Amino acid sequence: MSVLARLRRFWLDVHLWLGVGLLIPFVLIGVTGSLLVWHDPLERQFEPQRYVTTDGPSLPLAAQLESARAAFGDAFAPTTVRAPEEAGDPIVVQARATARPVEGQRPETRTAWLDPATARVLDVANTRASAFGIMHVLHGSLMIPQNGRKIVGWIGWGMTLSALTGLWLWWPRNGAFFAGLRWNRGVRTTFNLHHQIGFWLCIPLAVLALTGVYISFPQSSRALTGLFVQTNAPEARGGGGGGPPPLTQTNLTIDAVASAALAAGPVGGELVSIALPTRAREGAPSWRVQVKAPGADLPATIAVDDETGEAKVRGERGGPSPGESVARLMRRIHDGADMGLFWQGVIFLGGWAPAILGYTAS
């Protein structure tokens, strides 16, 4: 047996064992990812009550926030207010439990959808317990506590290796590339399907897997990116994570904060979101506001001091550091946000590929 034949046999074994050993997680991660790419339109279909808004000018943010507080009750404190993305969309307020979370677990959260014109609460839900919430957890951690995200990252490396070895095995031995595209490379239909689907989706699968690895290992990815571009340390957040709890009382009103941020932000910018201040470990607590300039891909982040009202644009030019831009790009590529219908379709097909390839390989 020649060296090339032995090498081909070795990579075939690697490809097959990866497919057999990791088929179930491949399928779970892939299918949930393919559905999550259509999260927003699917949510509109399955939860229409959240999008029944009234025509007319929006009430002040303070009225929206108070309406959400009343809906949440004393057990939850608002953490983030998101402005409507488009006309007719609701205002979304996120909250987290005021009680101390169980050791090793994230605080409970709630989300409220409000009619901007009336501040009427359209719906309140625990999104983590919803079908989409469960899909998010399955996709990001396979519902494995603590180390699930890292496990998914290593599975991403396995998917990358499976895709690349599949491409190498697909390549015709005589080097005739176009001959490899023909349908009848084997006698079985499933064999031909495996070769065709594997070839056309192997590169998108590798890209999705690698961007998933980048997301699954944020600290290592940040360190790697920092070798080439500037990166900033991540901010402590009081939203749904395990950061400091939000303040129950603030010096500034949310409308005053929005005005200060819009004045300090890019010209003609529109409000994207406001994160309420948390109990600062050092210095004074501050609000974190995102303002997006017309035509900009990413919003600028503006910190508003809760004691003085001083607004400072984060970064010298009001935008994220290059390292943060890389991280956001990796996430956009992975989940298809603002990447166009074509790439979203590729993600959808790529998510179903492991299940189809697993079936056609049998």
N, C-alpha and C positions, 0 to 999 in steps of 0.2 A: 504494500500500500504506500503510495507516495505521500510526501509531507503535506501537500495541499489536501489530499483526501483525508489524512488524519486530522488536519485542522478543521476541515469541513465537518467531519464526524464529531469532533469535540464541541464546536459551536452549535451543531444540531442538538447534541445532548443538553447543552446549557439552555438553549431555546425551549426545548421540550420540558425540561424539569422546572424552568421558571413558569411556564404555562400551566403545568400540573400543580405545582406547589403553591402558586399565588393566584390561581384562577379566581377563587371566590373573592378575595379582596380586590383583585383587578376589576371584576364585574361590579361589585358594590360601589367602589370609588368611581368607576366610569359611568355607570347608569345614573347615579345621583348627580354627578357633575353635568351630564347631558341635560338633565331636567332643570337643574338650577340655573343654567344659562338663560332659560326662559322664565325666571322667577317672577319678574314684574308682570308680564302679560298673563301668566297663569294665575297669579294672585288676584288680578282683577276679575278673572273668570270665576274663581272659587270663593272669593270674599268680596262680592260686589258692594256690600253695605259700607265698605271703607272708602268708597269713591263716589258716594252720592252727595256731591257738594252743591252749594247755592251760588248763583251768580251775584256779583256785587263786590264792592271793595272789602278788603280784609280788615278785621278788627285788630286793635293793637295786640302785640305779642303778649303783653301782661295779661290780657283777658284770656288768651288761649292757654297760657300757663296755669292760671288759676282754675280754669275749667278742667284741665288735665289733673291738677292736684286733687280737686274734689272727686274726680273719677277714680284716682288711684287710692285715695284714703291715706291714713296715717302710716300704713305699713310700707309704703313706697315713696321715694323722693325723686322728682324729675331730675334728669342729668343732662339731656340733650333735646334741643328743639330743632327740627329740620323744616326748612321752608319748602313750599310746593315746588317741585321741579318744573312743572308745566301748569298752564292755566287749567283749572278744574281739578287739580290734584289736592289732596288734603295736607294739612300740617301734621307732622308726625312728632310725637313727644315720647321719649324713652325715659324709663325710670328704673331705679334699682331698690332693693329691699333696704329698709333702714336698720333692720336687725343684723347683727354680726353673722357672717356666713359660717357654716360648718367648716372646720379645718380641712384644707385641701380641696374645697369646693368653691365654685364661683357664686357670687351673690345672685339671688333670684332677680329676675327682671320682668317688667311689663312694658307694653307699647300701647299708646293711645293714638287714634286717628281723629282729627278734628276738622270740621267745616270752617275754612278760613273766614267766611263772611258772617258766621253766626257764633263761632266758638263752640258749637254743639259737638259733643263727643259722639263720633260715629261708631266706634268700636274700641274695646280694650281687650288685649290678649297677651298671653304668655307665648311669644313667638318661638321660644325654644321647644315648647311642647307641641307645636303645630306640625303638620306634615312636612312643610318646608324646613322648619327648625330641626326636625329629626334628620332630614336629608343633609342639612348643613353639618350636623355632628357626625353622621356616617361618613360623609365625604372628607371631613377634615381630620377625624380622629378614630373612625370606625367604632365610635362609642366606647373606646377604651380610656379609662380615666388616667390622668397624669401624663403618661408617656405615649398616648395614642397619636399625638401629632407627629412625634419623632418616628413612630412605627410607620405611619403613612408616608413620611419622607423617605425612609429606606425602601418602602414598596415602590415609591416613585423611581428610585435608582434601578430597581428590578424591572420596572416597566420600560425605562430607557434602554437598558441592556437587551430586553426582549425585542424591542422595536428595531434596534440597530442590528442585532444578530439575525432577525428576520429579513431585513433588507439584504444583508450579506448572503444569506442562504437563498434568497430569491434570485440574486444576480446570476444570469446564465453562465455556465462554466466556460463557454467559448467566447465570452465577452460581448456577445451580440445583444445589446440592450433592447432593441426593438423586438427582437425575437422573444424576449422575456415577457412582453406585454400581451402576447397572444393568449387566447382563452384556453385552448386545449393543451395545456402543459401536462396534464395527467388524464387518466381514464375516468376518475370520479368527479362528479360535479362539485362536491364539497372541497376536494383538493384544489380545483381551479378557483373556486370562490375564495378560499384561504389565501391563495397567491395574489389574486386581484385586489381583494380588500386590504390585505396586509401591505401590499406595495403602495397603494394610493394613500393609506392612512398612517404608515409607519413614521414618517417625518412629523406630521401634526401630533401623533401620539407622543413622540419623543419630546417635542416642544412643550406639550401640556405636562408631561411628566417632570421635565426639568424645571419648569416654572413652579410646579407643585413642590418640588424639592426646595427651591428657593424660599417659598412661603413657609414650609414646614420647619426650616432651620433658620429662623430670623436672625439670631445672633451671629451664627457662622456666615450667613449670607451678607450681613451688614459688614462684618470684618473683611470678607473677601472683596466686597464692593469698595470698601475704604482703602484698599491697596491702589485703586485707580482714580477714585473721585472722592470729594469731600462728603462725609456723612455726619449727621447730627445724632446725638443720643436721643432715644425716644422719650416723649413726654409722658409723665404720669397722667393717667386718664381715670376719670371717675364714672365712666359710663357703665357698661355691663361687666367690666372686668373686676380684678381684685385690688384696684388702686384705692386711694383715700376716698372716704365717703363724701357725698356732696354736702355743701353747707345748707342748713335749714333756713337761715336768714342771710340775706345779702344786703350790702349797702346800696348798690345800684339796682335800678329796675332793668329788666331785660330790654325794654325799648330804648333806654338811655345807652345801654351797651351796644345795641344794634346801630344806633345813630353814630356813636363814637367810632365804631369799627368801619362803617361805610365811609365816614369822613376821612379816616386814616388809610383806607385801602385803595385799591386801583380805581381810577376814574371810571365812572359809569358801572361800577361793580354791583352785583346783585348778591343778596344774602343767601348763603347755602345752609349754614347750620350755626347754632350757638350751643356750646357746652358750658353748663353752669360751673361756677368755681367749686373746688373741693378744698378740704382742709389741707393747706399747704404745709409740707414738711419744712420748707425753708422759705422765708420771705412772705410777702402778702399774697393772699389768694387772688387768682385772676380768672377771668372768663376767656374762653378760647372760641374765636369766631372765624368762620370760613366765608370769604367773599370771593366771588368769581367774576373776573373782568370779561367783557364781551369778547367772544372769540377765543378765550383762553381754554387750554385743555384741562388745567388744574387750578383749583382755587388757592388764593393766598390765605395764610393763617395769621390772624391778628390777636394778640393778647391784650386784654383790657383789665387794668388793675382795679380790683373791686373797691379799694379804699380811695384812690385818687381819681379814677376814671381815665387815667392816661392810657392811650392806645398805642401799641408798638407793633409794627409789621414784623413778623418773624422772617429772618434772613435779610440780607442786604438789599435784595431787589423785590422783596415781598413775596417770594415764592419758595418752594421747597429747595433743599440742597440737591446737588446732582445725585447723591446717593439715594435720597428719598424719591427722586424722580425715577431712578432705576427700579426701586422696590415697587412703586406704583405701576410702572410699566409691566413688570413681571405679573402683578396681580391682574391688570387689565387683560393681558394676553391670556392668562389662565382662565378667567371667568367671562371674558368677552365683553366687559362693560365698555361701552362707547367704541367698540371695535368694528361695528358694521355688521350687517346681516350675513355677509358671506362668511366671515370668520366665526360668527356665532353658529352658523350651520355646520361648519367644519368641526367645532367643538361638540355639537350635538351628535354628529356621526361618529366622531372619535370616541365619545363616551360609550357608545354601543358596540364599538369595535371589539373590545375584549370578549364580550359575550358571544358575538358572532364568530370571532376567530377561534375561541375555545370550542364552540360547537363544530365548526368545519374542520378542526384539527383531529377530531375523533374518528 
